[in-house]
């Protein structure tokens, strides 16, 4: 059995060393595939993305894979957020609970871009062609709860980003832990006490784009006769880092009774493109016996960011109990932005 003393002596120092190294550098505006830090899932986005220590469903594959270890039932979830300028974000996930082994999950997050007109210097109004783009992450996650108070998880990701005919690929991983403590617990148990969690996301290879539009022909000696007039060449693209995120979250349960549950949470984030900021959120649940659970959520994303585009978030949800120990989850989230249109998110899940 893992004891809290062993955790303090062996695990926490390693995490502190890693975090110190991450905070030593800041390369703002130098990453690709930034759809990986948008946030996916109805409740998580409604709580201002302060979800690292709270998540216990399939969306853990995005927020913190350690949360999968606390799932009691297998679950399927879908999430869709129509955005501005034809940019749409979505997630599909399936988590399968294997008692005594852990939870394994397959998920996909993606962002699609609407068609745009191809223009050139000679044809500023358009060439008659259109281009689009899509970014997608295919994820395989595993998590296990080693004790009621401790869970770990890992996610492997295959990332693909396409802009017209050019495509970039990368392979990365997420590592996460969730720890339940007895601190501030209303009944002295770990289950209802302070929960802390940490997750390192998108650690792995860089991304480099390649495609047919990078190829062209050139006459290397334009004013000489008898040479090869058309020599095939290509633009050499540089490789780019993906958004590396370190999330540290904590949550409390000021109210936890048979019919009511209030969660207050906060996440501190460090990234290699934005620097440091804080998300805060709250979730209030009301259980209606033999019928379901009603949820209200609110939060704020991006505290501490200079010229932040983020703002307040709100949402609500309902879990409907069904026959044969199944349930349906319906969630809605609303996100405010400073310089961009506000967005709405819709999630549907099935537990069985």
BAKETI-954781 format. One record per residue (C-alpha): residue in one letter; x, y, z. Coordinates in Angstrom, 3 decimals. Example, Ala and Ser with C-alpha at 12.3 -4.5 7.8 and 13.67 -1.06 7.14 Angstrom:
(A, (12.300, -4.500, 7.800)) (S, (13.670, -1.060, 7.140)) 
***
This chain:
(X, (0.000, 0.000, 0.000)) (X, (1.220, 3.507, -0.848)) (X, (1.405, 5.839, 2.158)) (X, (1.240, 9.626, 2.238)) (X, (4.737, 9.720, 3.763)) (X, (6.163, 7.820, 0.760)) (X, (4.366, 10.234, -1.573)) (X, (5.944, 13.260, 0.074)) (X, (9.443, 11.736, 0.099)) (X, (9.535, 10.206, -3.395)) (X, (6.934, 11.634, -5.746)) (X, (6.546, 15.298, -4.794)) (X, (10.281, 16.172, -5.082)) (X, (10.347, 14.797, -8.626)) (X, (7.317, 16.889, -9.560)) (X, (8.883, 20.009, -8.046)) (X, (12.093, 19.514, -10.035)) (X, (10.123, 19.061, -13.239)) (X, (7.986, 22.139, -12.638)) (X, (11.041, 24.270, -11.817)) (X, (12.591, 23.297, -15.142)) (X, (9.439, 24.182, -17.023)) (X, (9.169, 27.643, -15.499)) (X, (12.725, 28.427, -16.537)) (X, (11.768, 29.158, -20.143)) (X, (9.024, 30.979, -22.044)) (X, (8.645, 30.832, -25.834)) (X, (5.421, 32.714, -26.420)) (X, (3.751, 32.291, -29.789)) (X, (5.934, 29.454, -31.080)) (X, (3.641, 26.412, -30.979)) (X, (1.338, 24.644, -33.422)) (X, (-1.795, 22.507, -32.918)) (X, (-3.164, 24.937, -30.334)) (X, (-6.525, 23.182, -30.497)) (X, (-5.011, 20.923, -27.832)) (X, (-5.520, 23.646, -25.177)) (X, (-9.048, 24.807, -26.040)) (X, (-10.895, 22.618, -23.513)) (X, (-13.411, 19.874, -24.273)) (X, (-16.453, 18.623, -22.370)) (X, (-19.618, 20.231, -21.028)) (X, (-18.879, 20.450, -17.289)) (X, (-15.153, 21.140, -17.582)) (X, (-15.581, 24.113, -19.914)) (X, (-18.493, 25.453, -17.824)) (X, (-16.196, 25.463, -14.768)) (X, (-13.692, 27.745, -16.489)) (X, (-11.402, 24.797, -17.293)) (X, (-10.665, 24.368, -13.559)) (X, (-11.269, 20.655, -13.893)) (X, (-7.963, 18.836, -13.367)) (X, (-8.742, 17.615, -9.848)) (X, (-12.507, 17.269, -10.363)) (X, (-12.886, 15.207, -13.550)) (X, (-14.111, 11.629, -13.114)) (X, (-15.527, 10.758, -16.540)) (X, (-14.325, 9.976, -20.083)) (X, (-13.284, 13.601, -20.676)) (X, (-10.449, 12.791, -18.243)) (X, (-8.613, 11.636, -21.367)) (X, (-8.235, 15.339, -22.177)) (X, (-8.074, 17.050, -18.757)) (X, (-6.199, 14.498, -16.632)) (X, (-6.053, 10.777, -17.494)) (X, (-5.815, 9.876, -13.797)) (X, (-9.508, 10.762, -13.437)) (X, (-10.439, 7.706, -15.511)) (X, (-9.404, 5.523, -12.573)) (X, (-12.371, 6.796, -10.531)) (X, (-14.996, 5.813, -13.107)) (X, (-17.506, 3.277, -11.772)) (X, (-19.260, 2.601, -15.082)) (X, (-18.264, 2.419, -18.712)) (X, (-19.229, 5.556, -20.609)) (X, (-19.557, 7.101, -24.042)) (X, (-19.463, 10.898, -24.453)) (X, (-19.756, 13.349, -27.334)) (X, (-19.137, 17.108, -27.243)) (X, (-19.622, 19.794, -29.881)) (X, (-18.792, 23.498, -29.733)) (X, (-19.631, 25.527, -32.853)) (X, (-17.272, 28.483, -32.916)) (X, (-16.743, 31.719, -34.766)) (X, (-15.764, 32.024, -38.460)) (X, (-16.771, 28.433, -39.171)) (X, (-14.331, 26.955, -36.629)) (X, (-15.903, 23.982, -34.838)) (X, (-14.493, 21.947, -31.937)) (X, (-15.631, 18.448, -31.002)) (X, (-14.787, 15.407, -28.917)) (X, (-15.783, 11.734, -28.963)) (X, (-14.752, 9.336, -26.219)) (X, (-15.398, 5.854, -24.905)) (X, (-14.163, 4.545, -21.563)) (X, (-14.337, 0.892, -20.515)) (X, (-14.010, -0.027, -16.850)) (X, (-12.206, -3.307, -16.102)) (X, (-12.548, -4.151, -12.381)) (X, (-9.197, -4.965, -10.817)) (X, (-7.326, -3.865, -13.951)) (X, (-8.208, -0.220, -14.524)) (X, (-9.957, 1.899, -17.124)) (X, (-9.006, 2.109, -20.770)) (X, (-10.340, 4.855, -23.030)) (X, (-10.343, 5.728, -26.703)) (X, (-11.044, 9.343, -27.604)) (X, (-10.695, 11.910, -30.338)) (X, (-10.631, 15.709, -30.212)) (X, (-10.716, 17.802, -33.353)) (X, (-11.040, 21.307, -34.756)) (X, (-12.299, 21.939, -38.282)) (X, (-12.032, 25.141, -40.311)) (X, (-14.488, 26.373, -42.926)) (X, (-13.557, 26.898, -46.581)) (X, (-11.580, 30.023, -47.480)) (X, (-10.854, 31.542, -50.887)) (X, (-7.357, 31.025, -52.314)) (X, (-5.830, 34.381, -53.291)) (X, (-2.546, 35.408, -54.900)) (X, (-0.801, 38.704, -55.612)) (X, (-1.944, 38.490, -59.233)) (X, (-5.494, 37.463, -58.238)) (X, (-6.329, 39.184, -54.923)) (X, (-10.049, 38.468, -55.413)) (X, (-9.468, 34.735, -55.657)) (X, (-8.188, 32.097, -58.039)) (X, (-11.441, 30.140, -58.109)) (X, (-10.052, 27.602, -55.621)) (X, (-10.825, 27.174, -51.936)) (X, (-8.829, 25.710, -49.059)) (X, (-9.737, 24.394, -45.622)) (X, (-8.044, 22.852, -42.611)) (X, (-8.512, 20.288, -39.876)) (X, (-6.642, 19.293, -36.737)) (X, (-7.228, 16.025, -34.954)) (X, (-5.843, 14.072, -31.991)) (X, (-6.432, 10.325, -31.593)) (X, (-5.935, 9.281, -27.969)) (X, (-5.452, 5.985, -26.144)) (X, (-5.608, 6.266, -22.346)) (X, (-5.115, 3.977, -19.374)) (X, (-5.694, 4.715, -15.710)) (X, (-5.813, 2.755, -12.495)) (X, (-6.864, 3.656, -8.986)) (X, (-4.198, 2.062, -6.776)) (X, (-5.984, 3.160, -3.613)) (X, (-9.117, 5.117, -2.799)) (X, (-6.913, 8.191, -2.397)) (X, (-4.512, 7.769, -5.337)) (X, (-4.887, 7.279, -9.094)) (X, (-2.500, 7.657, -12.011)) (X, (-3.101, 7.764, -15.748)) (X, (-1.349, 8.017, -19.099)) (X, (-2.557, 9.018, -22.564)) (X, (-0.776, 8.455, -25.861)) (X, (-1.718, 10.856, -28.664)) (X, (-1.306, 10.831, -32.421)) (X, (-1.679, 14.427, -33.664)) (X, (-2.364, 15.448, -37.246)) (X, (-2.747, 19.006, -38.532)) (X, (-3.752, 19.736, -42.131)) (X, (-3.832, 23.083, -43.951)) (X, (-4.996, 22.617, -47.563)) (X, (-2.513, 20.094, -49.037)) (X, (0.073, 20.352, -46.264)) (X, (0.032, 17.991, -43.286)) (X, (2.001, 17.826, -40.041)) (X, (2.159, 14.913, -37.604)) (X, (3.402, 14.329, -34.069)) (X, (3.243, 11.745, -31.285)) (X, (2.954, 12.956, -27.691)) (X, (1.713, 11.775, -24.308)) (X, (-0.011, 13.008, -21.147)) (X, (0.824, 11.910, -17.596)) (X, (-1.462, 12.625, -14.650)) (X, (-2.038, 11.854, -10.969)) (X, (-4.964, 12.521, -8.638)) (X, (-4.618, 12.439, -4.849)) (X, (-7.504, 12.546, -2.366)) (X, (-6.590, 13.735, 1.130)) (X, (-8.513, 13.942, 4.401)) (X, (-7.767, 17.668, 4.791)) (X, (-10.898, 19.838, 5.133)) (X, (-13.074, 16.733, 4.874)) (X, (-16.521, 17.163, 6.463)) (X, (-16.468, 13.571, 7.726)) (X, (-12.710, 12.963, 7.983)) (X, (-12.499, 10.608, 4.976)) (X, (-10.237, 10.936, 1.944)) (X, (-13.205, 10.761, -0.409)) (X, (-14.649, 14.106, 0.735)) (X, (-11.423, 15.931, 1.545)) (X, (-9.093, 18.183, -0.398)) (X, (-8.220, 16.731, -3.803)) (X, (-5.007, 17.708, -5.565)) (X, (-3.982, 16.691, -9.066)) (X, (-1.277, 17.325, -11.609)) (X, (-1.037, 16.645, -15.319)) (X, (1.664, 17.137, -17.941)) (X, (0.096, 17.335, -21.414)) (X, (1.497, 17.097, -24.953)) (X, (5.040, 16.010, -24.130)) (X, (6.725, 14.452, -27.161)) (X, (7.864, 15.066, -30.704)) (X, (7.718, 18.267, -32.736)) (X, (5.515, 18.810, -35.786)) (X, (6.789, 19.487, -39.302)) (X, (4.520, 20.205, -42.267)) (X, (4.957, 18.650, -45.699)) (X, (2.878, 18.509, -48.881)) (X, (2.668, 19.080, -52.623)) (X, (2.400, 22.866, -52.348)) (X, (5.969, 22.982, -51.037)) (X, (7.292, 21.587, -54.318)) (X, (8.114, 23.739, -57.323)) (X, (10.565, 23.978, -60.248)) (X, (13.312, 26.527, -60.768)) (X, (15.947, 27.419, -63.349)) (X, (19.109, 27.740, -61.248)) (X, (20.968, 29.428, -64.129)) (X, (18.287, 31.515, -65.753)) (X, (20.631, 33.385, -68.140)) (X, (22.709, 30.415, -69.306)) (X, (21.866, 28.154, -72.244)) (X, (22.163, 24.397, -72.264)) (X, (21.469, 23.815, -68.560)) (X, (18.545, 22.037, -66.948)) (X, (15.779, 24.621, -67.052)) (X, (13.422, 23.013, -64.594)) (X, (14.994, 21.497, -61.521)) (X, (12.540, 20.184, -58.885)) (X, (13.061, 21.741, -55.454)) (X, (11.023, 22.091, -52.270)) (X, (10.731, 24.541, -49.415)) (X, (12.418, 23.271, -46.264)) (X, (9.984, 23.667, -43.371)) (X, (11.116, 23.965, -39.784)) (X, (9.662, 21.838, -37.003)) (X, (7.468, 23.372, -34.315)) (X, (6.695, 22.498, -30.719)) (X, (3.213, 21.571, -29.581)) (X, (1.622, 23.430, -26.638)) (X, (3.191, 21.881, -23.540)) (X, (0.913, 22.308, -20.532)) (X, (1.472, 21.641, -16.867)) (X, (-1.729, 21.727, -14.844)) (X, (-1.866, 21.711, -11.061)) (X, (-5.360, 21.611, -9.598)) (X, (-7.000, 21.554, -6.183)) (X, (-10.638, 21.241, -5.156)) (X, (-12.693, 21.333, -1.965)) (X, (-16.133, 20.011, -1.034)) (X, (-17.718, 22.586, 1.313)) (X, (-21.078, 20.809, 1.030)) (X, (-21.507, 17.073, 0.595)) (X, (-24.727, 15.526, 1.809)) (X, (-27.022, 12.809, 0.515)) (X, (-28.745, 15.223, -1.875)) (X, (-26.363, 18.160, -2.302)) (X, (-22.737, 18.484, -3.366)) (X, (-20.761, 21.706, -3.852)) (X, (-17.251, 21.654, -5.366)) (X, (-14.905, 24.647, -5.481)) (X, (-11.800, 24.228, -7.629)) (X, (-8.786, 26.079, -9.004)) (X, (-6.150, 25.194, -11.576)) (X, (-2.740, 26.814, -11.991)) (X, (-1.259, 26.360, -15.454)) (X, (2.109, 26.883, -17.033)) (X, (2.443, 26.652, -20.816)) (X, (5.271, 27.161, -23.278)) (X, (3.301, 29.735, -25.261)) (X, (1.155, 31.753, -22.832)) (X, (3.124, 31.630, -19.608)) (X, (1.243, 31.205, -16.331)) (X, (-2.401, 31.748, -15.471)) (X, (-5.145, 30.498, -13.147)) (X, (-8.620, 29.075, -13.755)) (X, (-11.302, 28.951, -11.062)) (X, (-14.653, 27.198, -10.999)) (X, (-17.530, 25.810, -9.010)) (X, (-19.983, 22.941, -9.450)) (X, (-23.236, 22.467, -7.516)) (X, (-25.131, 19.156, -7.749)) (X, (-28.623, 18.331, -6.518)) (X, (-29.644, 14.663, -6.413)) (X, (-33.296, 13.819, -6.985)) (X, (-33.770, 10.270, -5.635)) (X, (-34.660, 7.665, -8.264)) (X, (-34.696, 10.330, -10.974)) (X, (-31.316, 11.964, -11.553)) (X, (-28.813, 14.680, -10.717)) (X, (-29.077, 18.369, -11.645)) (X, (-25.853, 20.363, -12.031)) (X, (-25.019, 24.070, -12.142)) (X, (-21.485, 25.235, -12.983)) (X, (-19.632, 28.534, -13.287)) (X, (-16.041, 29.676, -13.562)) (X, (-13.476, 32.072, -14.960)) (X, (-10.566, 31.247, -17.255)) (X, (-7.296, 33.087, -17.730)) (X, (-6.740, 34.983, -14.481)) (X, (-3.282, 36.541, -14.525)) (X, (-2.890, 36.657, -18.317)) (X, (-1.940, 39.968, -19.892)) (X, (-4.482, 40.965, -22.565)) (X, (-6.452, 37.779, -21.915)) (X, (-9.160, 36.899, -24.434)) (X, (-10.883, 34.609, -21.920)) (X, (-13.662, 35.411, -19.476)) (X, (-16.527, 34.008, -17.415)) (X, (-18.094, 30.621, -18.090)) (X, (-21.448, 29.115, -17.132)) (X, (-23.276, 25.857, -17.641)) (X, (-25.811, 23.338, -16.482)) (X, (-26.408, 19.644, -16.813)) (X, (-28.633, 16.724, -15.994)) (X, (-27.967, 13.062, -15.330)) (X, (-31.097, 10.965, -15.909)) (X, (-31.221, 7.548, -14.247)) (X, (-32.471, 4.833, -16.600)) (X, (-33.317, 1.157, -16.379)) (X, (-30.664, -1.528, -15.768)) (X, (-28.272, 0.786, -13.933)) (X, (-27.693, 3.058, -16.940)) (X, (-27.809, 6.849, -17.139)) (X, (-27.867, 9.638, -19.714)) (X, (-25.843, 12.831, -19.218)) (X, (-26.851, 16.071, -20.954)) (X, (-24.657, 19.150, -20.413)) (X, (-24.478, 22.706, -21.756)) (X, (-21.702, 25.295, -21.404)) (X, (-21.385, 28.981, -22.280)) (X, (-18.029, 30.732, -22.606)) (X, (-17.418, 34.467, -22.760)) (X, (-14.516, 36.042, -24.656)) (X, (-13.112, 39.568, -24.644)) (X, (-12.398, 40.168, -28.326)) (X, (-14.156, 37.191, -29.909)) (X, (-17.787, 36.013, -30.087)) (X, (-19.036, 33.948, -27.157)) (X, (-19.460, 30.211, -27.692)) (X, (-21.885, 27.468, -26.697)) (X, (-20.981, 23.837, -26.025)) (X, (-23.229, 20.763, -26.021)) (X, (-22.413, 17.367, -24.533)) (X, (-24.233, 14.044, -24.495)) (X, (-23.072, 10.984, -22.572)) (X, (-24.305, 7.479, -21.787)) (X, (-23.220, 5.442, -18.744)) (X, (-23.757, 1.679, -18.710)) 
***
